[in-house]
Amino acid sequence: MSIIVTGASGQFGRKATQLLLERVTPSELILTTRKPEQLADLAAKGAQVRQADFDDPSSLWAAFAGGTKMLLISTARAGSRLQQHKNAVEAAKAAGVKHVAYTSFINARKPGNPSVECFDHRDTEIFIEQSGLAYTHLRDSHYAEAVAMIIAPIAIMAGRLPTSAHDGVEAMVSRDDCAASAVAVLTTPGHENKAYDLTGPELLSIPQAVKMIQELSGKPVVADYVSDDDMFAHFDALGFPRQASDHVDPERPWSSDGMVSFERAIREGYFAVISNDVEKLTGKKPRALRDVLIQYQSMWPA
Ligand SMILES: NC(=O)c1ccc[n+]([C@@H]2O[C@H](COP(=O)([O-])OP(=O)(O)OC[C@H]3O[C@@H](n4cnc5c(N)ncnc54)[C@H](OP(=O)(O)O)[C@@H]3O)[C@@H](O)[C@H]2O)c1
């Protein structure tokens, strides 16, 4: 059995690979990435490192050849990544892959969910199912690491965090717990044609997260309840494009319609899901947001 990890040089991909190496031999891993030189350390350990870019379908069949299972890590270009994912699934099928585990999002298919980011996930899930491949949808909640490494520094620097999520709640989950859950799916039997909700242990609002950041940092930080229009104006001022299709900066592949509709979905309760699937898959309780904030606290602005 060979397991493919796509986007293996990303944060999720690196963690999943590290955990897979505790369970399988390096030669059983096919690690694909746009930049193979970034995985030279894993190639040196014996993993098969191959170049693959979902924007270049011609690169994919050879990259996936010989793989049995695939961890398809969603790309970062929210709002315009569906074709990338379709290219990957079609190539996987053509290359003989049997089972695709995909990093999706909580309630991506709930009718009415306004999150633009979830539209890609919903349509990718459906495409995988229609491909005839066995599937496992790994529906991750909002990453606690995103709160710790992106939201916290911005809030501390500014002393305030504008949010149109208001008092809507979500169960932020550690990306590491999601990677461990993915590895369980790839290395143990019985996960075909299933979906898992991967959440943290408690439902929290963004203002409650900001309160934790304020307590841990000792800095005056407040959540500022604003409207969706105010959020658009905030992201306009930071130079983000409105539409995913307007991206010009590959280093900042986000658009304000993705981010504002994400906050709206939190506010309207679409991500208010709590589940014990992480513990069922990994045998361990998921980490709390506070633990993840403490882990990254030393990286916050002084
Ligand atoms: N649940 C959440 O809160 C949350 C938060 C952030 C992100 N996400 C999603 O989870 C994914 C993994 O998160 P992360 O923290 O590991 O992000 P990351 O470190 O920014 O990694 C981005 C990933 O996208 C891959 N990628 C980008 N363009 C690609 C292309 N053209 N072809 C193939 N792969 C491509 C990268 O692969 P290479 O660079 O190796 O080619 C890498 O694996 C993200 O891409 C995003 O879809 C979820």
The ligand as an SDF file (V2000), in Angstrom:
LIG
                    3D

 48 52  0  0  0  0  0  0  0  0999 V2000
   -9.9630   24.8430    8.8530 N   0  0  0  0  0  0  0  0  0  0  0  0
   -9.3220   26.0070    8.8370 C   0  0  0  0  0  0  0  0  0  0  0  0
   -9.4890   26.8790    9.6870 O   0  0  0  0  0  0  0  0  0  0  0  0
   -8.3320   26.2680    7.7750 C   0  0  0  0  0  0  0  0  0  0  0  0
   -7.4660   27.3400    7.9370 C   0  0  0  0  0  0  0  0  0  0  0  0
   -6.5120   27.5390    6.9670 C   0  0  0  0  0  0  0  0  0  0  0  0
   -6.4620   26.6990    5.8720 C   0  0  0  0  0  0  0  0  0  0  0  0
   -7.3450   25.6800    5.7520 N   0  0  0  0  0  0  0  0  0  0  0  0
   -7.2920   24.7370    4.6100 C   0  0  0  0  0  0  0  0  0  0  0  0
   -6.4250   23.6810    4.9550 O   0  0  0  0  0  0  0  0  0  0  0  0
   -5.3720   23.5710    3.9920 C   0  0  0  0  0  0  0  0  0  0  0  0
   -4.1020   23.1740    4.6830 C   0  0  0  0  0  0  0  0  0  0  0  0
   -3.8150   24.1390    5.6620 O   0  0  0  0  0  0  0  0  0  0  0  0
   -2.3240   24.5490    5.9780 P   0  0  0  0  0  0  0  0  0  0  0  0
   -2.3930   25.2750    7.2560 O   0  0  0  0  0  0  0  0  0  0  0  0
   -1.4360   23.3660    5.8400 O   0  0  0  0  0  0  0  0  0  0  0  0
   -2.0250   25.5750    4.7980 O   0  0  0  0  0  0  0  0  0  0  0  0
   -0.6130   25.9580    4.1520 P   0  0  0  0  0  0  0  0  0  0  0  0
    0.5090   25.6290    5.0520 O   0  0  0  0  0  0  0  0  0  0  0  0
   -0.7580   27.3590    3.6560 O   0  0  0  0  0  0  0  0  0  0  0  0
   -0.5290   25.0110    2.9110 O   0  0  0  0  0  0  0  0  0  0  0  0
   -1.2220   25.2960    1.7150 C   0  0  0  0  0  0  0  0  0  0  0  0
   -1.3840   23.9860    1.0130 C   0  0  0  0  0  0  0  0  0  0  0  0
   -1.9760   24.1650   -0.2740 O   0  0  0  0  0  0  0  0  0  0  0  0
   -1.1940   23.4060   -1.2110 C   0  0  0  0  0  0  0  0  0  0  0  0
   -1.3300   24.0150   -2.5360 N   0  0  0  0  0  0  0  0  0  0  0  0
   -1.4610   25.3240   -2.8280 C   0  0  0  0  0  0  0  0  0  0  0  0
   -1.5330   25.5070   -4.1640 N   0  0  0  0  0  0  0  0  0  0  0  0
   -1.4540   24.2640   -4.7140 C   0  0  0  0  0  0  0  0  0  0  0  0
   -1.4610   23.7840   -6.0480 C   0  0  0  0  0  0  0  0  0  0  0  0
   -1.5660   24.6260   -7.1060 N   0  0  0  0  0  0  0  0  0  0  0  0
   -1.3590   22.4510   -6.2640 N   0  0  0  0  0  0  0  0  0  0  0  0
   -1.2370   21.5920   -5.2080 C   0  0  0  0  0  0  0  0  0  0  0  0
   -1.2390   21.9870   -3.9190 N   0  0  0  0  0  0  0  0  0  0  0  0
   -1.3320   23.3120   -3.6790 C   0  0  0  0  0  0  0  0  0  0  0  0
    0.2190   23.5320   -0.6810 C   0  0  0  0  0  0  0  0  0  0  0  0
    1.0560   22.5370   -1.2480 O   0  0  0  0  0  0  0  0  0  0  0  0
    2.6080   22.7470   -1.6670 P   0  0  0  0  0  0  0  0  0  0  0  0
    3.0350   24.1180   -1.2270 O   0  0  0  0  0  0  0  0  0  0  0  0
    3.3740   21.6590   -0.9680 O   0  0  0  0  0  0  0  0  0  0  0  0
    2.6270   22.5810   -3.1470 O   0  0  0  0  0  0  0  0  0  0  0  0
   -0.0580   23.2950    0.8100 C   0  0  0  0  0  0  0  0  0  0  0  0
   -0.2950   21.9670    1.1290 O   0  0  0  0  0  0  0  0  0  0  0  0
   -5.3240   24.9540    3.3350 C   0  0  0  0  0  0  0  0  0  0  0  0
   -4.7540   24.8820    2.0620 O   0  0  0  0  0  0  0  0  0  0  0  0
   -6.7720   25.3560    3.3420 C   0  0  0  0  0  0  0  0  0  0  0  0
   -7.4690   24.7670    2.2700 O   0  0  0  0  0  0  0  0  0  0  0  0
   -8.2590   25.4340    6.6870 C   0  0  0  0  0  0  0  0  0  0  0  0
  1  2  1  0
  2  3  2  0
  2  4  1  0
  4  5  1  0
  4 48  2  0
  5  6  2  0
  6  7  1  0
  7  8  2  0
  8  9  1  0
  8 48  1  0
  9 10  1  0
  9 46  1  0
 10 11  1  0
 11 12  1  0
 11 44  1  0
 12 13  1  0
 13 14  1  0
 14 15  2  0
 14 16  1  0
 14 17  1  0
 17 18  1  0
 18 19  2  0
 18 20  1  0
 18 21  1  0
 21 22  1  0
 22 23  1  0
 23 24  1  0
 23 42  1  0
 24 25  1  0
 25 26  1  0
 25 36  1  0
 26 27  1  0
 26 35  1  0
 27 28  2  0
 28 29  1  0
 29 30  1  0
 29 35  2  0
 30 31  1  0
 30 32  2  0
 32 33  1  0
 33 34  2  0
 34 35  1  0
 36 37  1  0
 36 42  1  0
 37 38  1  0
 38 39  2  0
 38 40  1  0
 38 41  1  0
 42 43  1  0
 44 45  1  0
 44 46  1  0
 46 47  1  0
M  CHG  2   8   1  16  -1
M  END
$$$$
